[in-house]
Amino acid sequence: MKAGLVLVAAVAENGVIGAAGGMPWHLSSDLKRFRAITTGHPVLMGRKTYASIGRPLPGRDTIVVTRDAAFAADGVIAAPSLEAGLEIADGKAAERGVAAIMVIGGGEIFSALIGQAAALRITEVHAVPDGDVLFPAIDPALWRETERSGPVRGERDSAPVSFVDYVRRVPLAAPTER
């Protein structure tokens, strides 16, 4: 089985997804959706994203891509390269019997993998915060919006959000060995 890649991110109107090692907002409604989308799947992230979360994610295989050979954390699988991380995540997806690997950041990982992704699960944050990490542009020639809800603003959200799903307009070729 070759699992498909799904990029999952909260993205501000100016493309910002991160600021100073964290997120420039607090969005309880996004966290609830994130949990629902990712639970039961392998999640792939970079070391900085893991540092911002600070712990493995319950109910998910937490795979962290890092060049730091000494990196170790309980409940986390360290991968020395993006290719190794994808291979590990694909194996975990097969073990779980799921068809998707959830890619959850950060900016470098998203930029490297958007060209291989089958779908995007985006929370559009209706704000324009300062930030230092950006999500790659979503090209409408390549991505078709399949579902949209919102905008909504939960009582514990610092900004209104819309939940938007995309699929690739032209499906990827059959997977090859990574």
C-alpha positions as CSV (number, residue, x, y, z in Angstrom):
1,M,0.0,0.0,0.0
2,K,1.2,3.5,-0.8
3,A,-0.6,6.0,1.3
4,G,-1.6,9.4,-0.1
5,L,-0.3,12.6,1.5
6,V,-2.7,15.1,3.0
7,L,-1.4,18.5,4.1
8,V,-3.2,19.8,7.1
9,A,-2.7,23.5,8.1
10,A,-4.2,26.6,9.5
11,V,-3.3,29.4,7.1
12,A,-3.8,33.2,7.6
13,E,-5.0,35.4,4.7
14,N,-1.4,36.5,4.2
15,G,-0.1,32.8,4.1
16,V,1.3,32.9,7.6
17,I,1.3,29.6,9.5
18,G,3.8,30.3,12.2
19,A,5.5,33.0,14.2
20,A,8.5,32.8,16.6
21,G,8.2,29.1,17.0
22,G,4.5,28.9,17.6
23,M,1.2,29.9,16.0
24,P,0.1,33.5,16.0
25,W,-3.5,32.6,17.1
26,H,-5.5,30.4,19.4
27,L,-8.2,28.5,17.6
28,S,-10.1,25.9,19.6
29,S,-12.4,25.1,16.7
30,D,-9.3,24.4,14.5
31,L,-7.7,22.2,17.1
32,K,-11.0,20.1,17.3
33,R,-11.0,19.7,13.5
34,F,-7.3,18.9,13.5
35,R,-7.8,16.1,16.0
36,A,-10.7,14.7,14.1
37,I,-8.8,14.7,10.8
38,T,-5.5,13.3,12.1
39,T,-6.5,10.8,14.8
40,G,-5.8,7.2,13.7
41,H,-3.3,8.3,11.1
42,P,0.5,8.7,11.0
43,V,1.4,12.3,11.3
44,L,4.6,13.6,9.7
45,M,6.2,16.9,10.8
46,G,9.5,18.7,11.1
47,R,11.4,19.1,14.3
48,K,10.4,22.8,14.8
49,T,6.7,21.8,14.5
50,Y,7.3,19.1,17.0
51,A,9.0,21.5,19.4
52,S,6.0,23.8,19.2
53,I,3.6,21.0,20.0
54,G,5.9,19.6,22.7
55,R,4.6,16.0,22.9
56,P,3.6,13.1,20.7
57,L,0.0,13.3,19.5
58,P,-2.3,10.7,21.1
59,G,-3.9,8.2,18.8
60,R,-1.4,8.9,16.0
61,D,2.0,7.7,15.0
62,T,4.1,10.8,15.5
63,I,7.0,11.0,13.0
64,V,9.5,13.8,13.3
65,V,11.9,14.6,10.4
66,T,15.2,16.0,11.8
67,R,18.8,16.1,10.8
68,D,19.8,16.0,14.5
69,A,21.0,12.4,15.0
70,A,20.8,12.8,18.8
71,F,17.1,13.7,18.7
72,A,14.9,11.4,20.8
73,A,11.6,11.8,22.5
74,D,9.3,9.3,24.1
75,G,6.4,8.2,21.8
76,V,8.1,9.8,18.7
77,I,9.7,8.1,15.7
78,A,12.7,10.2,14.5
79,A,13.5,10.2,10.8
80,P,16.8,11.4,9.5
81,S,15.4,12.7,6.2
82,L,12.1,13.5,4.5
83,E,12.4,10.3,2.4
84,A,12.9,8.2,5.5
85,G,10.0,9.9,7.2
86,L,7.7,9.2,4.3
87,E,8.8,5.5,4.2
88,I,8.2,5.1,7.9
89,A,4.8,6.9,7.7
90,D,3.8,4.7,4.8
91,G,4.5,1.6,6.8
92,K,2.6,2.9,9.8
93,A,-0.4,3.8,7.5
94,A,-0.3,0.2,6.2
95,E,-0.2,-1.2,9.7
96,R,-3.2,1.0,10.7
97,G,-5.1,0.1,7.4
98,V,-5.5,3.8,6.5
99,A,-4.9,5.3,3.1
100,A,-3.5,8.7,4.2
101,I,-0.4,10.2,5.9
102,M,-1.2,13.5,7.5
103,V,1.5,16.1,6.9
104,I,1.2,18.8,9.6
105,G,4.2,21.1,9.1
106,G,6.1,23.2,9.1
107,G,6.8,25.4,6.2
108,E,9.8,23.6,4.8
109,I,8.0,20.2,5.0
110,F,4.8,21.7,3.4
111,S,6.9,23.3,0.6
112,A,8.7,20.1,-0.1
113,L,5.6,17.9,-0.2
114,I,2.8,20.0,-1.7
115,G,3.8,18.7,-5.1
116,Q,3.3,15.1,-4.0
117,A,0.1,15.7,-2.0
118,A,-3.3,14.3,-3.0
119,A,-5.4,16.6,-0.8
120,L,-5.2,19.7,1.4
121,R,-7.3,20.2,4.6
122,I,-7.0,23.9,5.3
123,T,-8.3,26.1,8.0
124,E,-8.4,29.6,6.6
125,V,-7.7,32.0,9.4
126,H,-9.5,35.3,8.7
127,A,-6.6,37.5,10.0
128,V,-3.4,39.0,8.8
129,P,-0.8,38.3,11.6
130,D,2.9,38.9,11.5
131,G,4.8,35.7,11.1
132,D,7.9,34.1,9.8
133,V,6.6,30.8,8.4
134,L,4.4,30.6,5.3
135,F,2.3,28.0,3.7
136,P,3.0,27.5,-0.1
137,A,0.6,29.2,-2.4
138,I,-2.5,27.0,-3.3
139,D,-2.6,27.2,-7.1
140,P,-6.2,27.0,-8.3
141,A,-5.0,25.5,-11.6
142,L,-3.7,22.5,-9.6
143,W,-6.2,22.4,-6.6
144,R,-10.0,22.1,-6.7
145,E,-12.0,23.2,-3.7
146,T,-14.4,20.3,-2.7
147,E,-15.9,21.6,0.5
148,R,-16.1,24.8,2.5
149,S,-17.8,25.7,5.8
150,G,-17.7,29.0,7.7
151,P,-16.7,31.5,8.4
152,V,-17.3,30.7,12.1
153,R,-15.7,32.1,15.3
154,G,-15.9,29.9,18.3
155,E,-16.0,31.6,21.7
156,R,-12.4,30.5,22.3
157,D,-11.1,31.5,18.9
158,S,-8.9,34.5,18.4
159,A,-10.1,35.0,14.8
160,P,-12.9,33.7,12.5
161,V,-12.1,30.6,10.4
162,S,-13.3,28.8,7.4
163,F,-12.7,25.1,6.9
164,V,-11.7,24.3,3.3
165,D,-10.8,21.0,1.6
166,Y,-9.0,20.7,-1.7
167,V,-8.1,17.8,-4.0
168,R,-5.6,17.8,-6.8
169,R,-7.3,18.6,-10.1
170,V,-5.1,16.1,-12.0
171,P,-4.5,13.0,-9.9
172,L,-0.9,12.1,-9.2
173,A,0.6,9.2,-11.2
174,A,0.6,5.8,-9.6
175,P,3.0,5.8,-6.6
176,T,6.5,4.6,-7.3
177,E,9.1,3.5,-4.8
178,R,10.2,6.4,-2.7
